[in-house]
């Protein structure tokens, strides 16, 4: 009974503009995460820090193929 009395969403008409904004924001975030995962998986190089402090790019190699 208390839930029905204090729940604001039961008495307010849904606002289509806010719902559309929320859906677009969620889709944009999901799309960005998928894009970042796609771009990261496609890289064949990684950054390596040498003993003298220089950062170099090295090609990824598999230890399974040795």
mmJSON file of the N, C-alpha and C atoms, coordinates in Angstrom:
{"data_MODEL":{"atom_site":{
"group_PDB":["ATOM","ATOM","ATOM","ATOM","ATOM","ATOM","ATOM","ATOM","ATOM","ATOM","ATOM","ATOM","ATOM","ATOM","ATOM","ATOM","ATOM","ATOM","ATOM","ATOM","ATOM","ATOM","ATOM","ATOM","ATOM","ATOM","ATOM","ATOM","ATOM","ATOM","ATOM","ATOM","ATOM","ATOM","ATOM","ATOM","ATOM","ATOM","ATOM","ATOM","ATOM","ATOM","ATOM","ATOM","ATOM","ATOM","ATOM","ATOM","ATOM","ATOM","ATOM","ATOM","ATOM","ATOM","ATOM","ATOM","ATOM","ATOM","ATOM","ATOM","ATOM","ATOM","ATOM","ATOM","ATOM","ATOM","ATOM","ATOM","ATOM","ATOM","ATOM","ATOM","ATOM","ATOM","ATOM","ATOM","ATOM","ATOM","ATOM","ATOM","ATOM","ATOM","ATOM","ATOM","ATOM","ATOM","ATOM","ATOM","ATOM","ATOM","ATOM","ATOM","ATOM","ATOM","ATOM","ATOM","ATOM","ATOM","ATOM","ATOM","ATOM","ATOM","ATOM","ATOM","ATOM","ATOM","ATOM","ATOM","ATOM","ATOM","ATOM","ATOM","ATOM","ATOM","ATOM","ATOM","ATOM","ATOM","ATOM","ATOM","ATOM","ATOM","ATOM","ATOM","ATOM","ATOM","ATOM","ATOM","ATOM","ATOM","ATOM","ATOM","ATOM","ATOM","ATOM","ATOM","ATOM","ATOM","ATOM","ATOM","ATOM","ATOM","ATOM","ATOM","ATOM","ATOM","ATOM","ATOM","ATOM","ATOM","ATOM","ATOM","ATOM","ATOM","ATOM","ATOM","ATOM","ATOM","ATOM","ATOM","ATOM","ATOM","ATOM","ATOM","ATOM","ATOM","ATOM","ATOM","ATOM","ATOM","ATOM","ATOM","ATOM","ATOM","ATOM","ATOM","ATOM","ATOM","ATOM","ATOM","ATOM","ATOM","ATOM","ATOM","ATOM","ATOM","ATOM","ATOM","ATOM","ATOM","ATOM","ATOM","ATOM","ATOM","ATOM","ATOM","ATOM","ATOM"],
"id":[1,2,3,4,5,6,7,8,9,10,11,12,13,14,15,16,17,18,19,20,21,22,23,24,25,26,27,28,29,30,31,32,33,34,35,36,37,38,39,40,41,42,43,44,45,46,47,48,49,50,51,52,53,54,55,56,57,58,59,60,61,62,63,64,65,66,67,68,69,70,71,72,73,74,75,76,77,78,79,80,81,82,83,84,85,86,87,88,89,90,91,92,93,94,95,96,97,98,99,100,101,102,103,104,105,106,107,108,109,110,111,112,113,114,115,116,117,118,119,120,121,122,123,124,125,126,127,128,129,130,131,132,133,134,135,136,137,138,139,140,141,142,143,144,145,146,147,148,149,150,151,152,153,154,155,156,157,158,159,160,161,162,163,164,165,166,167,168,169,170,171,172,173,174,175,176,177,178,179,180,181,182,183,184,185,186,187,188,189,190,191,192,193,194,195,196,197,198],
"type_symbol":["N","C","C","N","C","C","N","C","C","N","C","C","N","C","C","N","C","C","N","C","C","N","C","C","N","C","C","N","C","C","N","C","C","N","C","C","N","C","C","N","C","C","N","C","C","N","C","C","N","C","C","N","C","C","N","C","C","N","C","C","N","C","C","N","C","C","N","C","C","N","C","C","N","C","C","N","C","C","N","C","C","N","C","C","N","C","C","N","C","C","N","C","C","N","C","C","N","C","C","N","C","C","N","C","C","N","C","C","N","C","C","N","C","C","N","C","C","N","C","C","N","C","C","N","C","C","N","C","C","N","C","C","N","C","C","N","C","C","N","C","C","N","C","C","N","C","C","N","C","C","N","C","C","N","C","C","N","C","C","N","C","C","N","C","C","N","C","C","N","C","C","N","C","C","N","C","C","N","C","C","N","C","C","N","C","C","N","C","C","N","C","C","N","C","C","N","C","C"],
"label_atom_id":["N","CA","C","N","CA","C","N","CA","C","N","CA","C","N","CA","C","N","CA","C","N","CA","C","N","CA","C","N","CA","C","N","CA","C","N","CA","C","N","CA","C","N","CA","C","N","CA","C","N","CA","C","N","CA","C","N","CA","C","N","CA","C","N","CA","C","N","CA","C","N","CA","C","N","CA","C","N","CA","C","N","CA","C","N","CA","C","N","CA","C","N","CA","C","N","CA","C","N","CA","C","N","CA","C","N","CA","C","N","CA","C","N","CA","C","N","CA","C","N","CA","C","N","CA","C","N","CA","C","N","CA","C","N","CA","C","N","CA","C","N","CA","C","N","CA","C","N","CA","C","N","CA","C","N","CA","C","N","CA","C","N","CA","C","N","CA","C","N","CA","C","N","CA","C","N","CA","C","N","CA","C","N","CA","C","N","CA","C","N","CA","C","N","CA","C","N","CA","C","N","CA","C","N","CA","C","N","CA","C","N","CA","C","N","CA","C","N","CA","C","N","CA","C","N","CA","C","N","CA","C"],
"label_alt_id":[null,null,null,null,null,null,null,null,null,null,null,null,null,null,null,null,null,null,null,null,null,null,null,null,null,null,null,null,null,null,null,null,null,null,null,null,null,null,null,null,null,null,null,null,null,null,null,null,null,null,null,null,null,null,null,null,null,null,null,null,null,null,null,null,null,null,null,null,null,null,null,null,null,null,null,null,null,null,null,null,null,null,null,null,null,null,null,null,null,null,null,null,null,null,null,null,null,null,null,null,null,null,null,null,null,null,null,null,null,null,null,null,null,null,null,null,null,null,null,null,null,null,null,null,null,null,null,null,null,null,null,null,null,null,null,null,null,null,null,null,null,null,null,null,null,null,null,null,null,null,null,null,null,null,null,null,null,null,null,null,null,null,null,null,null,null,null,null,null,null,null,null,null,null,null,null,null,null,null,null,null,null,null,null,null,null,null,null,null,null,null,null,null,null,null,null,null,null],
"label_comp_id":["UNK","UNK","UNK","UNK","UNK","UNK","UNK","UNK","UNK","UNK","UNK","UNK","UNK","UNK","UNK","UNK","UNK","UNK","UNK","UNK","UNK","UNK","UNK","UNK","UNK","UNK","UNK","UNK","UNK","UNK","UNK","UNK","UNK","UNK","UNK","UNK","UNK","UNK","UNK","UNK","UNK","UNK","UNK","UNK","UNK","UNK","UNK","UNK","UNK","UNK","UNK","UNK","UNK","UNK","UNK","UNK","UNK","UNK","UNK","UNK","UNK","UNK","UNK","UNK","UNK","UNK","UNK","UNK","UNK","UNK","UNK","UNK","UNK","UNK","UNK","UNK","UNK","UNK","UNK","UNK","UNK","UNK","UNK","UNK","UNK","UNK","UNK","UNK","UNK","UNK","UNK","UNK","UNK","UNK","UNK","UNK","UNK","UNK","UNK","UNK","UNK","UNK","UNK","UNK","UNK","UNK","UNK","UNK","UNK","UNK","UNK","UNK","UNK","UNK","UNK","UNK","UNK","UNK","UNK","UNK","UNK","UNK","UNK","UNK","UNK","UNK","UNK","UNK","UNK","UNK","UNK","UNK","UNK","UNK","UNK","UNK","UNK","UNK","UNK","UNK","UNK","UNK","UNK","UNK","UNK","UNK","UNK","UNK","UNK","UNK","UNK","UNK","UNK","UNK","UNK","UNK","UNK","UNK","UNK","UNK","UNK","UNK","UNK","UNK","UNK","UNK","UNK","UNK","UNK","UNK","UNK","UNK","UNK","UNK","UNK","UNK","UNK","UNK","UNK","UNK","UNK","UNK","UNK","UNK","UNK","UNK","UNK","UNK","UNK","UNK","UNK","UNK","UNK","UNK","UNK","UNK","UNK","UNK"],
"label_asym_id":["A","A","A","A","A","A","A","A","A","A","A","A","A","A","A","A","A","A","A","A","A","A","A","A","A","A","A","A","A","A","A","A","A","A","A","A","A","A","A","A","A","A","A","A","A","A","A","A","A","A","A","A","A","A","A","A","A","A","A","A","A","A","A","A","A","A","A","A","A","A","A","A","A","A","A","A","A","A","A","A","A","A","A","A","A","A","A","A","A","A","A","A","A","A","A","A","A","A","A","A","A","A","A","A","A","A","A","A","A","A","A","A","A","A","A","A","A","A","A","A","A","A","A","A","A","A","A","A","A","A","A","A","A","A","A","A","A","A","A","A","A","A","A","A","A","A","A","A","A","A","A","A","A","A","A","A","A","A","A","A","A","A","A","A","A","A","A","A","A","A","A","A","A","A","A","A","A","A","A","A","A","A","A","A","A","A","A","A","A","A","A","A","A","A","A","A","A","A"],
"label_entity_id":["1","1","1","1","1","1","1","1","1","1","1","1","1","1","1","1","1","1","1","1","1","1","1","1","1","1","1","1","1","1","1","1","1","1","1","1","1","1","1","1","1","1","1","1","1","1","1","1","1","1","1","1","1","1","1","1","1","1","1","1","1","1","1","1","1","1","1","1","1","1","1","1","1","1","1","1","1","1","1","1","1","1","1","1","1","1","1","1","1","1","1","1","1","1","1","1","1","1","1","1","1","1","1","1","1","1","1","1","1","1","1","1","1","1","1","1","1","1","1","1","1","1","1","1","1","1","1","1","1","1","1","1","1","1","1","1","1","1","1","1","1","1","1","1","1","1","1","1","1","1","1","1","1","1","1","1","1","1","1","1","1","1","1","1","1","1","1","1","1","1","1","1","1","1","1","1","1","1","1","1","1","1","1","1","1","1","1","1","1","1","1","1","1","1","1","1","1","1"],
"label_seq_id":[1,1,1,2,2,2,3,3,3,4,4,4,5,5,5,6,6,6,7,7,7,8,8,8,9,9,9,10,10,10,11,11,11,12,12,12,13,13,13,14,14,14,15,15,15,16,16,16,17,17,17,18,18,18,19,19,19,20,20,20,21,21,21,22,22,22,23,23,23,24,24,24,25,25,25,26,26,26,27,27,27,28,28,28,29,29,29,30,30,30,31,31,31,32,32,32,33,33,33,34,34,34,35,35,35,36,36,36,37,37,37,38,38,38,39,39,39,40,40,40,41,41,41,42,42,42,43,43,43,44,44,44,45,45,45,46,46,46,47,47,47,48,48,48,49,49,49,50,50,50,51,51,51,52,52,52,53,53,53,54,54,54,55,55,55,56,56,56,57,57,57,58,58,58,59,59,59,60,60,60,61,61,61,62,62,62,63,63,63,64,64,64,65,65,65,66,66,66],
"pdbx_PDB_ins_code":[null,null,null,null,null,null,null,null,null,null,null,null,null,null,null,null,null,null,null,null,null,null,null,null,null,null,null,null,null,null,null,null,null,null,null,null,null,null,null,null,null,null,null,null,null,null,null,null,null,null,null,null,null,null,null,null,null,null,null,null,null,null,null,null,null,null,null,null,null,null,null,null,null,null,null,null,null,null,null,null,null,null,null,null,null,null,null,null,null,null,null,null,null,null,null,null,null,null,null,null,null,null,null,null,null,null,null,null,null,null,null,null,null,null,null,null,null,null,null,null,null,null,null,null,null,null,null,null,null,null,null,null,null,null,null,null,null,null,null,null,null,null,null,null,null,null,null,null,null,null,null,null,null,null,null,null,null,null,null,null,null,null,null,null,null,null,null,null,null,null,null,null,null,null,null,null,null,null,null,null,null,null,null,null,null,null,null,null,null,null,null,null,null,null,null,null,null,null],
"Cartn_x":[0.818,0.0,0.867,1.941,2.838,3.498,3.826,4.45,3.551,2.26,1.324,1.184,1.285,1.09,2.279,3.497,4.666,5.34,4.889,5.525,5.034,5.926,5.618,5.253,5.866,5.687,4.298,3.557,2.208,1.229,1.518,0.565,0.965,2.119,2.605,2.536,2.082,2.031,3.462,3.797,5.157,5.499,6.708,7.17,8.0,7.474,8.109,9.476,9.635,10.915,12.034,11.732,12.735,13.071,12.046,12.302,13.171,12.896,13.685,15.133,15.31,16.656,17.403,16.744,17.372,17.754,16.866,17.158,18.322,18.334,19.426,20.753,20.729,21.956,22.487,21.601,22.033,22.575,21.916,22.395,23.739,23.907,25.174,26.305,26.062,27.096,27.423,26.4,26.632,27.393,27.015,27.711,29.163,29.431,30.807,31.639,31.072,31.793,32.089,31.128,31.356,32.419,32.389,33.384,34.785,34.901,36.202,36.705,35.83,36.235,36.69,35.966,36.329,37.695,37.938,39.212,40.36,40.138,41.197,41.563,40.581,40.858,41.622,41.509,42.155,43.607,44.101,45.477,46.447,47.545,48.544,49.839,49.851,51.046,50.712,51.723,51.556,52.744,52.538,53.609,54.457,55.766,56.7,57.659,57.883,58.819,60.154,61.182,62.521,63.192,64.356,65.084,65.523,65.808,66.249,65.084,63.84,62.677,61.992,62.556,61.922,60.721,59.693,58.5,58.556,58.477,58.511,57.293,56.922,55.83,56.404,55.852,56.293,55.106,55.375,54.315,53.935,52.63,52.164,52.535,53.058,53.368,52.694,52.42,51.766,52.796,52.728,53.634,53.239,52.05,51.575,52.213,52.661,53.209,54.693,55.377,56.825,57.159],
"Cartn_y":[-1.191,0.0,1.263,1.229,2.379,2.614,1.519,1.649,2.412,2.104,2.796,4.268,4.571,5.951,6.844,6.297,7.16,6.986,6.037,5.829,6.884,7.755,8.875,8.404,7.335,6.889,6.344,5.964,5.454,6.546,7.792,8.878,9.866,9.704,10.659,10.03,10.818,10.359,10.25,9.173,9.031,10.17,10.635,11.728,11.132,11.212,10.565,11.16,12.45,13.096,12.614,12.48,12.001,10.543,9.746,8.337,8.218,9.025,8.995,9.406,10.437,10.867,9.749,9.071,7.982,6.818,6.458,5.354,5.718,6.945,7.371,7.414,7.859,7.899,6.49,5.557,4.174,3.539,3.782,3.233,3.837,5.127,5.781,5.201,5.023,4.446,3.015,2.227,0.839,0.791,1.64,1.692,2.101,3.047,3.488,2.364,1.63,0.506,-0.575,-0.87,-1.862,-1.381,-0.099,0.475,0.372,0.705,0.633,-0.804,-1.761,-3.17,-3.623,-3.206,-3.581,-3.008,-1.752,-1.12,-1.734,-2.11,-2.681,-4.083,-4.882,-6.248,-6.286,-5.243,-5.23,-4.785,-4.345,-3.869,-5.037,-4.892,-5.959,-5.54,-4.37,-3.862,-3.477,-3.481,-3.028,-2.159,-1.315,-0.433,-1.162,-1.066,-1.711,-0.655,-0.67,0.265,-0.449,0.13,-0.456,-0.121,-0.715,-0.492,0.963,1.644,3.038,4.03,3.546,4.42,4.757,4.355,4.628,3.713,4.259,3.48,3.123,1.834,1.382,0.524,0.461,-0.405,-1.728,-2.807,-4.136,-4.914,-5.782,-6.596,-7.709,-7.94,-9.007,-10.353,-11.226,-12.587,-13.563,-14.734,-15.757,-16.735,-17.034,-18.014,-19.432,-19.615,-20.937,-21.39,-20.441,-20.79,-21.09,-20.792,-21.024,-22.49],
"Cartn_z":[0.0,0.0,0.0,0.766,0.825,-0.533,-1.239,-2.554,-3.513,-3.512,-4.399,-4.035,-2.773,-2.318,-2.665,-2.65,-2.852,-4.21,-5.032,-6.331,-7.317,-7.698,-8.591,-9.996,-10.457,-11.838,-12.12,-11.101,-11.313,-11.707,-11.357,-11.545,-12.634,-13.215,-14.209,-15.593,-16.551,-17.936,-18.484,-19.211,-19.76,-20.726,-20.658,-21.508,-22.643,-23.854,-25.012,-25.334,-25.157,-25.461,-24.556,-23.276,-22.325,-22.609,-22.935,-23.259,-24.505,-25.512,-26.739,-26.457,-25.642,-25.27,-24.546,-23.63,-22.885,-23.777,-24.694,-25.619,-26.529,-27.035,-27.91,-27.147,-25.902,-25.099,-24.861,-24.549,-24.31,-25.587,-26.715,-27.984,-28.381,-28.134,-28.447,-27.605,-26.318,-25.438,-25.844,-26.144,-26.56,-27.881,-28.817,-30.093,-29.938,-29.055,-28.815,-28.207,-27.258,-26.658,-27.694,-28.553,-29.607,-30.593,-30.93,-31.829,-31.222,-29.934,-29.272,-29.216,-28.973,-28.936,-30.327,-31.365,-32.734,-33.099,-32.749,-33.084,-32.287,-31.046,-30.21,-30.685,-31.067,-31.505,-32.821,-33.615,-34.918,-34.894,-33.756,-33.717,-33.678,-34.382,-34.438,-33.743,-33.109,-32.44,-31.002,-30.16,-28.787,-28.406,-27.395,-26.935,-25.913,-26.085,-25.172,-24.642,-23.333,-22.708,-22.55,-23.152,-23.098,-21.764,-21.516,-20.265,-20.112,-21.24,-21.163,-21.1,-21.117,-20.99,-22.293,-23.427,-24.711,-24.918,-25.55,-25.869,-27.345,-27.655,-29.041,-29.327,-30.599,-31.03,-31.499,-30.994,-31.403,-31.93,-32.892,-33.473,-32.504,-32.369,-31.493,-32.088,-31.261,-31.694,-30.747,-31.244,-30.443,-29.905,-28.627,-28.034,-28.438,-28.942,-29.346,-30.65,-31.467,-32.775,-32.731,-31.641,-31.549,-31.458],
"occupancy":[1.0,1.0,1.0,1.0,1.0,1.0,1.0,1.0,1.0,1.0,1.0,1.0,1.0,1.0,1.0,1.0,1.0,1.0,1.0,1.0,1.0,1.0,1.0,1.0,1.0,1.0,1.0,1.0,1.0,1.0,1.0,1.0,1.0,1.0,1.0,1.0,1.0,1.0,1.0,1.0,1.0,1.0,1.0,1.0,1.0,1.0,1.0,1.0,1.0,1.0,1.0,1.0,1.0,1.0,1.0,1.0,1.0,1.0,1.0,1.0,1.0,1.0,1.0,1.0,1.0,1.0,1.0,1.0,1.0,1.0,1.0,1.0,1.0,1.0,1.0,1.0,1.0,1.0,1.0,1.0,1.0,1.0,1.0,1.0,1.0,1.0,1.0,1.0,1.0,1.0,1.0,1.0,1.0,1.0,1.0,1.0,1.0,1.0,1.0,1.0,1.0,1.0,1.0,1.0,1.0,1.0,1.0,1.0,1.0,1.0,1.0,1.0,1.0,1.0,1.0,1.0,1.0,1.0,1.0,1.0,1.0,1.0,1.0,1.0,1.0,1.0,1.0,1.0,1.0,1.0,1.0,1.0,1.0,1.0,1.0,1.0,1.0,1.0,1.0,1.0,1.0,1.0,1.0,1.0,1.0,1.0,1.0,1.0,1.0,1.0,1.0,1.0,1.0,1.0,1.0,1.0,1.0,1.0,1.0,1.0,1.0,1.0,1.0,1.0,1.0,1.0,1.0,1.0,1.0,1.0,1.0,1.0,1.0,1.0,1.0,1.0,1.0,1.0,1.0,1.0,1.0,1.0,1.0,1.0,1.0,1.0,1.0,1.0,1.0,1.0,1.0,1.0,1.0,1.0,1.0,1.0,1.0,1.0],
"B_iso_or_equiv":[0.0,0.0,0.0,0.0,0.0,0.0,0.0,0.0,0.0,0.0,0.0,0.0,0.0,0.0,0.0,0.0,0.0,0.0,0.0,0.0,0.0,0.0,0.0,0.0,0.0,0.0,0.0,0.0,0.0,0.0,0.0,0.0,0.0,0.0,0.0,0.0,0.0,0.0,0.0,0.0,0.0,0.0,0.0,0.0,0.0,0.0,0.0,0.0,0.0,0.0,0.0,0.0,0.0,0.0,0.0,0.0,0.0,0.0,0.0,0.0,0.0,0.0,0.0,0.0,0.0,0.0,0.0,0.0,0.0,0.0,0.0,0.0,0.0,0.0,0.0,0.0,0.0,0.0,0.0,0.0,0.0,0.0,0.0,0.0,0.0,0.0,0.0,0.0,0.0,0.0,0.0,0.0,0.0,0.0,0.0,0.0,0.0,0.0,0.0,0.0,0.0,0.0,0.0,0.0,0.0,0.0,0.0,0.0,0.0,0.0,0.0,0.0,0.0,0.0,0.0,0.0,0.0,0.0,0.0,0.0,0.0,0.0,0.0,0.0,0.0,0.0,0.0,0.0,0.0,0.0,0.0,0.0,0.0,0.0,0.0,0.0,0.0,0.0,0.0,0.0,0.0,0.0,0.0,0.0,0.0,0.0,0.0,0.0,0.0,0.0,0.0,0.0,0.0,0.0,0.0,0.0,0.0,0.0,0.0,0.0,0.0,0.0,0.0,0.0,0.0,0.0,0.0,0.0,0.0,0.0,0.0,0.0,0.0,0.0,0.0,0.0,0.0,0.0,0.0,0.0,0.0,0.0,0.0,0.0,0.0,0.0,0.0,0.0,0.0,0.0,0.0,0.0,0.0,0.0,0.0,0.0,0.0,0.0],
"pdbx_formal_charge":[null,null,null,null,null,null,null,null,null,null,null,null,null,null,null,null,null,null,null,null,null,null,null,null,null,null,null,null,null,null,null,null,null,null,null,null,null,null,null,null,null,null,null,null,null,null,null,null,null,null,null,null,null,null,null,null,null,null,null,null,null,null,null,null,null,null,null,null,null,null,null,null,null,null,null,null,null,null,null,null,null,null,null,null,null,null,null,null,null,null,null,null,null,null,null,null,null,null,null,null,null,null,null,null,null,null,null,null,null,null,null,null,null,null,null,null,null,null,null,null,null,null,null,null,null,null,null,null,null,null,null,null,null,null,null,null,null,null,null,null,null,null,null,null,null,null,null,null,null,null,null,null,null,null,null,null,null,null,null,null,null,null,null,null,null,null,null,null,null,null,null,null,null,null,null,null,null,null,null,null,null,null,null,null,null,null,null,null,null,null,null,null,null,null,null,null,null,null],
"auth_seq_id":[1,1,1,2,2,2,3,3,3,4,4,4,5,5,5,6,6,6,7,7,7,8,8,8,9,9,9,10,10,10,11,11,11,12,12,12,13,13,13,14,14,14,15,15,15,16,16,16,17,17,17,18,18,18,19,19,19,20,20,20,21,21,21,22,22,22,23,23,23,24,24,24,25,25,25,26,26,26,27,27,27,28,28,28,29,29,29,30,30,30,31,31,31,32,32,32,33,33,33,34,34,34,35,35,35,36,36,36,37,37,37,38,38,38,39,39,39,40,40,40,41,41,41,42,42,42,43,43,43,44,44,44,45,45,45,46,46,46,47,47,47,48,48,48,49,49,49,50,50,50,51,51,51,52,52,52,53,53,53,54,54,54,55,55,55,56,56,56,57,57,57,58,58,58,59,59,59,60,60,60,61,61,61,62,62,62,63,63,63,64,64,64,65,65,65,66,66,66],
"auth_comp_id":["UNK","UNK","UNK","UNK","UNK","UNK","UNK","UNK","UNK","UNK","UNK","UNK","UNK","UNK","UNK","UNK","UNK","UNK","UNK","UNK","UNK","UNK","UNK","UNK","UNK","UNK","UNK","UNK","UNK","UNK","UNK","UNK","UNK","UNK","UNK","UNK","UNK","UNK","UNK","UNK","UNK","UNK","UNK","UNK","UNK","UNK","UNK","UNK","UNK","UNK","UNK","UNK","UNK","UNK","UNK","UNK","UNK","UNK","UNK","UNK","UNK","UNK","UNK","UNK","UNK","UNK","UNK","UNK","UNK","UNK","UNK","UNK","UNK","UNK","UNK","UNK","UNK","UNK","UNK","UNK","UNK","UNK","UNK","UNK","UNK","UNK","UNK","UNK","UNK","UNK","UNK","UNK","UNK","UNK","UNK","UNK","UNK","UNK","UNK","UNK","UNK","UNK","UNK","UNK","UNK","UNK","UNK","UNK","UNK","UNK","UNK","UNK","UNK","UNK","UNK","UNK","UNK","UNK","UNK","UNK","UNK","UNK","UNK","UNK","UNK","UNK","UNK","UNK","UNK","UNK","UNK","UNK","UNK","UNK","UNK","UNK","UNK","UNK","UNK","UNK","UNK","UNK","UNK","UNK","UNK","UNK","UNK","UNK","UNK","UNK","UNK","UNK","UNK","UNK","UNK","UNK","UNK","UNK","UNK","UNK","UNK","UNK","UNK","UNK","UNK","UNK","UNK","UNK","UNK","UNK","UNK","UNK","UNK","UNK","UNK","UNK","UNK","UNK","UNK","UNK","UNK","UNK","UNK","UNK","UNK","UNK","UNK","UNK","UNK","UNK","UNK","UNK","UNK","UNK","UNK","UNK","UNK","UNK"],
"auth_asym_id":["A","A","A","A","A","A","A","A","A","A","A","A","A","A","A","A","A","A","A","A","A","A","A","A","A","A","A","A","A","A","A","A","A","A","A","A","A","A","A","A","A","A","A","A","A","A","A","A","A","A","A","A","A","A","A","A","A","A","A","A","A","A","A","A","A","A","A","A","A","A","A","A","A","A","A","A","A","A","A","A","A","A","A","A","A","A","A","A","A","A","A","A","A","A","A","A","A","A","A","A","A","A","A","A","A","A","A","A","A","A","A","A","A","A","A","A","A","A","A","A","A","A","A","A","A","A","A","A","A","A","A","A","A","A","A","A","A","A","A","A","A","A","A","A","A","A","A","A","A","A","A","A","A","A","A","A","A","A","A","A","A","A","A","A","A","A","A","A","A","A","A","A","A","A","A","A","A","A","A","A","A","A","A","A","A","A","A","A","A","A","A","A","A","A","A","A","A","A"],
"auth_atom_id":["N","CA","C","N","CA","C","N","CA","C","N","CA","C","N","CA","C","N","CA","C","N","CA","C","N","CA","C","N","CA","C","N","CA","C","N","CA","C","N","CA","C","N","CA","C","N","CA","C","N","CA","C","N","CA","C","N","CA","C","N","CA","C","N","CA","C","N","CA","C","N","CA","C","N","CA","C","N","CA","C","N","CA","C","N","CA","C","N","CA","C","N","CA","C","N","CA","C","N","CA","C","N","CA","C","N","CA","C","N","CA","C","N","CA","C","N","CA","C","N","CA","C","N","CA","C","N","CA","C","N","CA","C","N","CA","C","N","CA","C","N","CA","C","N","CA","C","N","CA","C","N","CA","C","N","CA","C","N","CA","C","N","CA","C","N","CA","C","N","CA","C","N","CA","C","N","CA","C","N","CA","C","N","CA","C","N","CA","C","N","CA","C","N","CA","C","N","CA","C","N","CA","C","N","CA","C","N","CA","C","N","CA","C","N","CA","C","N","CA","C","N","CA","C","N","CA","C","N","CA","C"],
"pdbx_PDB_model_num":[1,1,1,1,1,1,1,1,1,1,1,1,1,1,1,1,1,1,1,1,1,1,1,1,1,1,1,1,1,1,1,1,1,1,1,1,1,1,1,1,1,1,1,1,1,1,1,1,1,1,1,1,1,1,1,1,1,1,1,1,1,1,1,1,1,1,1,1,1,1,1,1,1,1,1,1,1,1,1,1,1,1,1,1,1,1,1,1,1,1,1,1,1,1,1,1,1,1,1,1,1,1,1,1,1,1,1,1,1,1,1,1,1,1,1,1,1,1,1,1,1,1,1,1,1,1,1,1,1,1,1,1,1,1,1,1,1,1,1,1,1,1,1,1,1,1,1,1,1,1,1,1,1,1,1,1,1,1,1,1,1,1,1,1,1,1,1,1,1,1,1,1,1,1,1,1,1,1,1,1,1,1,1,1,1,1,1,1,1,1,1,1,1,1,1,1,1,1]
}}}
